[in-house]
């Protein structure tokens, strides 16, 4: 199958409504279930029907976080969802669980997020559709980790599932034993950890660091590689990569390291995307054209040939890794104030993409 032809036909097949609050994180569970987390600290799970069917209601609510959830990831065996956020905890959820308490969620609260005089806020919808109440199973976490003392933005898991790495706004990086919850190592980085990832061989952690202040200084940003076992600095390419980074990720084969700018909203083409040398952090290629106002997330396609990025311009960009060329954009570009696409995820079979929307919904694309 020619994936470029497949991507040419990509389109939204489901819009999963929630409420008016921002959806910050999304992760597929296998090829037919998707989890999403929002600023209120809720996680919902949907079972996705076949293409063309009515968009489904959520079936499960994962209850336990008390503040915004910034990160979601699935364990390599597909059995455990891991979440982290502003309540300073990391929580583990059994996604194969079939039991729980009965509950309800309201999918439409009558508001939308709109630009109101240059500031984003809630605006009452005139004649909104009636609220939709969905019956769900309410699930509690398996366990939680509580070693952080500030908001957690970085969350990464080694391919064997045995090592978890987290980073927070107090410049703390912690390496955990996933099975026991014990802390193996912890160290201080220079700035606040906005994102991080661990290399497929489990030896290197790369941190994207910054101070997300309104008057941002180019010197207040960093991209650094660290030894997982010792916390010693392996490389520092902060001088080459200015401005705050929003996401960093290794490809599954370890051949590529991608990073994108956009931790805060900035005017113009502020969402640059780079491919780096996984060993040294050296910039190998800048992917053009960048996202307007900043990029927010990135993920490698399972075919090993493409990188997907999301942005504050509400686009998902598809890049070819072999030459860095833009294959196509998904969505309609916004250059002005609008709610971003905050995060993206792709199914293991590469056929579906989910985008977490700042307007309070989840977009499901068919890539085939």
matplotlib code that plots the C-alpha trace (Angstrom):
import matplotlib.pyplot as plt

x = [0.0, 1.3, 1.0, 1.2, -1.9, -3.5, -2.7, -4.2, -7.6, -7.3, -10.4, -12.2, -14.6, -15.6, -15.9, -16.2, -17.9, -17.1, -17.5, -16.2, -12.9, -9.6, -8.5, -4.8, -3.8, -4.9, -3.8, -5.0, -5.6, -5.1, -6.7, -10.3, -10.3, -9.1, -8.5, -8.5, -7.8, -8.8, -8.0, -10.6, -8.6, -11.0, -10.1, -12.7, -12.5, -14.4, -14.9, -14.6, -17.1, -16.4, -16.0, -19.2, -21.1, -22.4, -19.8, -19.9, -20.5, -17.7, -18.0, -15.6, -14.4, -11.1, -11.5, -8.7, -6.8, -7.8, -6.3, -5.3, -3.8, -0.9, 0.3, -1.1, 0.7, 0.0, 2.3, 4.0, 1.8, -1.3, -2.7, -1.9, -2.7, -0.4, -1.3, 0.3, -0.5, -0.8, -1.8, 1.8, 0.9, 1.5, -1.4, -1.7, -5.0, -6.0, -7.5, -8.6, -10.8, -14.5, -15.8, -16.4, -19.1, -22.0, -21.8, -22.7, -20.9, -22.5, -21.1, -22.5, -22.6, -23.9, -20.6, -17.9, -14.4, -14.2, -11.9, -13.6, -11.8, -8.4, -8.7, -9.8, -12.8, -16.2, -19.1, -22.7, -24.0, -27.2, -29.7, -27.2, -28.2, -29.5, -27.0, -26.2, -25.8, -23.8, -23.8, -20.3, -18.4, -16.3, -12.9, -10.3, -6.5, -4.5, -1.8, -0.1, 3.4, 3.9, 7.5, 7.0, 6.3, 5.3, 3.3, 4.3, 4.8, 7.2, 6.2, 8.0, 8.3, 11.1, 10.1, 10.4, 8.0, 10.3, 11.6, 9.4, 10.8, 8.9, 9.8, 8.2, 8.1, 10.6, 13.3, 13.2, 13.6, 12.8, 13.6, 11.2, 11.0, 7.6, 6.8, 7.7, 7.2, 10.7, 12.8, 16.0, 17.5, 16.5, 18.3, 17.9, 18.0, 18.6, 15.0, 11.4, 10.8, 8.2, 8.6, 11.0, 11.5, 13.7, 15.7, 14.6, 17.8, 16.9, 20.2, 19.4, 16.7, 16.2, 14.6, 12.9, 13.2, 12.0, 10.4, 6.9, 6.7, 4.8, 8.0, 9.9, 13.7, 15.5, 18.1, 15.5, 15.2, 17.1, 17.4, 19.6, 20.5, 21.1, 22.5, 19.5, 21.7, 23.7, 21.8, 25.1, 24.8, 25.6, 24.9, 23.5, 22.2, 20.3, 22.3, 21.3, 17.6, 16.2, 12.7, 10.7, 10.1, 6.7, 7.4, 10.3, 10.2, 12.4, 11.3, 10.8, 13.8, 16.0, 17.1, 15.3, 14.8, 12.2, 11.4, 9.1, 8.7, 5.6, 5.3, 3.6, 1.5, 3.7, 2.9, 4.0, 5.8, 6.8, 6.2, 9.4, 10.0, 13.5, 15.1, 18.1, 20.9, 19.7, 23.3, 24.5, 21.4, 22.9, 20.3, 20.1, 17.1, 14.5, 11.1, 9.4, 7.0, 6.5, 3.3, 1.9, 1.9, 3.6, 3.7, 2.2, 2.9, 4.5, 4.4, 6.1, 3.8, 4.2, 5.4, 8.7, 8.6, 6.6, 6.3, 3.1, 3.0, 0.1, -0.1, -1.7, -2.7, -5.1, -3.2, -1.8, 1.2, 2.5, 6.3, 8.3, 11.4, 13.6, 13.8, 11.9, 9.2, 5.7, 3.3, 0.1, -1.8, -4.9, -7.5, -8.1, -5.3, -5.9, -3.4, -5.2, -6.4, -8.0, -7.9, -5.0, -4.8, -2.9, -1.9, -2.1, -1.9, -1.8, -3.1, -0.6, -1.9, -1.4, -4.9, -6.4, -5.2, -6.7, -6.3, -7.0, -8.8, -8.7, -12.4, -13.3, -13.6, -11.5, -11.1, -10.7, -9.1, -9.0, -5.6, -6.6]
y = [0.0, 3.4, 5.4, 8.7, 7.9, 6.7, 10.0, 11.9, 10.4, 11.1, 12.6, 13.1, 10.2, 10.8, 13.9, 12.8, 15.5, 16.1, 19.5, 23.0, 22.4, 21.8, 18.2, 18.1, 14.4, 11.5, 7.9, 4.9, 1.6, -0.9, -0.2, 0.4, 2.3, 5.8, 7.5, 11.3, 13.5, 17.1, 20.1, 19.1, 15.9, 13.5, 10.6, 9.1, 6.0, 5.4, 2.3, 3.2, 1.7, 0.9, 3.8, 5.6, 4.6, 7.2, 8.7, 6.8, 7.9, 7.2, 3.9, 4.5, 7.3, 7.0, 9.0, 9.9, 13.0, 16.3, 18.8, 19.1, 15.9, 16.7, 13.3, 9.9, 6.8, 3.1, 0.4, -1.7, -4.8, -2.7, -3.5, -0.3, 3.3, 5.8, 9.4, 12.4, 16.1, 19.1, 17.2, 16.0, 12.3, 9.5, 7.1, 3.6, 2.3, -1.3, -0.8, -4.5, -4.1, -4.7, -3.9, -0.5, 1.7, 3.0, 6.7, 9.4, 12.1, 15.1, 15.5, 19.0, 21.8, 24.5, 26.4, 26.7, 28.2, 31.4, 34.3, 37.2, 40.5, 38.9, 36.6, 33.0, 32.2, 30.5, 31.7, 30.5, 28.8, 30.3, 27.5, 24.8, 21.2, 19.6, 18.1, 14.4, 12.3, 9.1, 6.1, 5.0, 2.7, 4.7, 3.2, 3.9, 3.8, 0.6, 2.7, 6.0, 7.5, 10.5, 11.6, 14.9, 18.2, 20.2, 19.9, 16.9, 17.5, 14.8, 11.1, 8.4, 4.6, 2.3, -0.2, -3.1, -1.3, -1.7, 2.0, 5.0, 8.6, 11.7, 15.4, 18.4, 22.2, 22.1, 20.9, 17.4, 14.2, 10.9, 7.4, 4.8, 1.0, 0.5, -2.7, -1.8, 2.0, 2.4, 5.4, 4.3, 7.8, 11.4, 14.5, 18.2, 19.7, 23.3, 24.6, 23.4, 20.1, 20.7, 17.3, 14.3, 10.9, 7.9, 6.3, 2.8, 1.3, 2.7, 4.6, 8.3, 10.7, 13.9, 16.8, 19.9, 22.6, 26.2, 28.8, 29.4, 33.0, 35.6, 37.6, 34.6, 34.9, 32.8, 31.9, 30.4, 27.2, 24.0, 20.7, 18.2, 14.5, 12.7, 9.3, 7.3, 5.4, 8.3, 11.5, 12.8, 15.3, 13.6, 16.6, 20.1, 21.7, 24.5, 27.2, 25.7, 25.3, 28.5, 29.1, 26.7, 23.2, 21.5, 17.9, 15.5, 11.9, 9.1, 6.8, 3.2, 2.0, 4.7, 6.2, 9.5, 12.1, 14.7, 17.9, 20.8, 24.4, 25.8, 25.7, 29.1, 30.9, 33.1, 35.2, 34.0, 30.8, 29.9, 26.1, 24.8, 21.1, 19.5, 16.1, 15.6, 13.0, 10.6, 10.2, 13.8, 16.0, 17.7, 19.2, 17.2, 18.9, 21.6, 20.6, 23.4, 25.2, 25.3, 25.6, 29.0, 30.2, 27.0, 23.2, 21.1, 17.4, 14.9, 11.2, 8.8, 6.7, 2.9, 2.6, 4.1, 6.5, 9.5, 12.0, 13.6, 17.0, 19.0, 22.7, 25.8, 26.6, 23.6, 21.6, 18.1, 18.0, 14.8, 14.7, 12.2, 11.2, 10.3, 13.9, 16.0, 17.0, 17.9, 15.3, 17.1, 19.1, 17.8, 20.3, 23.9, 26.3, 29.2, 32.0, 34.0, 33.3, 29.8, 26.8, 24.5, 20.8, 19.9, 16.2, 13.4, 9.6, 7.0, 3.4, 0.5, -0.5, 3.1, 3.5, 6.0, 9.3, 11.0, 14.7, 16.3, 19.6, 22.7, 23.3, 20.2, 17.4, 14.6, 14.3, 10.9, 10.7, 7.8, 7.7, 5.2]
z = [0.0, -0.9, 2.4, 0.6, -1.4, 1.9, 3.7, 0.7, 1.6, 5.4, 6.9, 10.2, 10.7, 14.4, 16.5, 20.1, 22.1, 25.8, 27.4, 27.1, 28.9, 27.1, 26.3, 26.9, 26.3, 24.1, 23.7, 21.7, 23.5, 20.8, 17.4, 18.5, 21.9, 22.7, 26.0, 26.5, 29.5, 30.2, 32.3, 34.9, 35.8, 34.0, 31.7, 29.4, 27.3, 24.0, 22.0, 18.3, 15.8, 12.2, 9.8, 8.9, 12.1, 14.5, 16.8, 20.1, 23.7, 26.2, 28.2, 31.0, 33.3, 35.1, 38.3, 40.6, 39.4, 41.0, 38.6, 34.9, 33.3, 30.9, 29.8, 28.9, 27.6, 27.2, 28.5, 25.8, 26.7, 26.2, 29.6, 31.6, 31.0, 32.8, 33.4, 35.1, 35.7, 37.9, 41.0, 41.1, 40.8, 38.3, 38.2, 36.7, 35.3, 34.3, 30.8, 30.6, 33.7, 33.1, 36.6, 38.3, 39.8, 37.6, 36.8, 34.3, 32.3, 30.6, 27.1, 26.2, 28.8, 26.5, 26.1, 23.5, 23.8, 21.7, 21.2, 23.1, 22.4, 22.1, 25.1, 25.0, 27.1, 27.3, 25.3, 25.8, 22.7, 21.3, 21.2, 22.1, 21.6, 24.8, 27.1, 26.4, 29.5, 28.9, 31.3, 32.1, 34.4, 36.9, 37.6, 40.3, 39.7, 40.3, 42.1, 42.1, 42.4, 44.6, 44.4, 42.6, 44.3, 41.2, 38.0, 35.9, 32.2, 31.2, 31.0, 29.1, 29.3, 28.1, 25.3, 27.7, 30.1, 33.1, 33.3, 33.7, 33.6, 34.7, 34.9, 36.5, 36.9, 39.8, 37.4, 38.8, 36.7, 38.4, 37.0, 38.4, 38.5, 36.9, 38.6, 42.1, 42.0, 43.6, 42.6, 40.9, 40.3, 40.5, 39.5, 38.9, 35.3, 34.7, 33.9, 34.1, 32.3, 29.6, 27.9, 27.9, 26.2, 26.8, 24.0, 22.8, 24.2, 27.6, 28.0, 27.3, 28.5, 26.5, 28.2, 26.7, 29.3, 29.7, 31.8, 30.3, 31.3, 29.2, 28.4, 27.2, 26.8, 24.3, 26.8, 29.1, 27.1, 26.9, 25.1, 26.9, 26.9, 30.2, 31.2, 32.6, 35.1, 36.5, 35.6, 34.1, 31.1, 27.8, 25.5, 25.6, 22.3, 23.9, 22.0, 18.7, 19.6, 20.9, 22.3, 24.4, 23.1, 23.5, 22.7, 22.1, 20.9, 19.7, 16.9, 17.9, 15.9, 17.6, 14.3, 14.7, 17.4, 16.8, 18.7, 18.2, 19.5, 21.0, 24.8, 24.7, 22.1, 20.0, 16.9, 13.4, 12.3, 15.9, 15.6, 14.2, 14.0, 14.0, 13.4, 15.7, 15.9, 18.6, 20.0, 20.0, 19.7, 16.7, 14.4, 11.2, 9.5, 10.1, 8.7, 6.7, 6.7, 10.5, 12.4, 13.1, 16.7, 17.9, 17.6, 20.5, 20.0, 17.6, 17.0, 14.6, 12.3, 12.7, 9.1, 10.3, 7.4, 8.6, 11.4, 12.5, 14.3, 15.8, 16.3, 17.8, 14.2, 14.5, 11.8, 11.8, 9.6, 8.0, 7.2, 5.2, 7.2, 4.3, 2.9, 5.4, 2.9, 4.0, 2.7, 3.6, 6.2, 8.0, 9.1, 8.5, 9.4, 11.9, 12.1, 14.7, 18.2, 18.4, 20.6, 19.7, 18.9, 22.1, 21.5, 19.0, 18.9, 16.2, 16.5, 16.4, 12.9, 11.7, 10.4, 12.8, 14.4, 17.4, 18.1, 21.5, 20.9, 23.0, 22.3, 24.3, 21.9, 20.3, 16.5, 15.0, 11.6, 9.2, 7.6, 5.0]

ax = plt.figure().add_subplot(projection="3d")
ax.plot(x, y, z, "-o")
ax.set_aspect("equal")
plt.show()
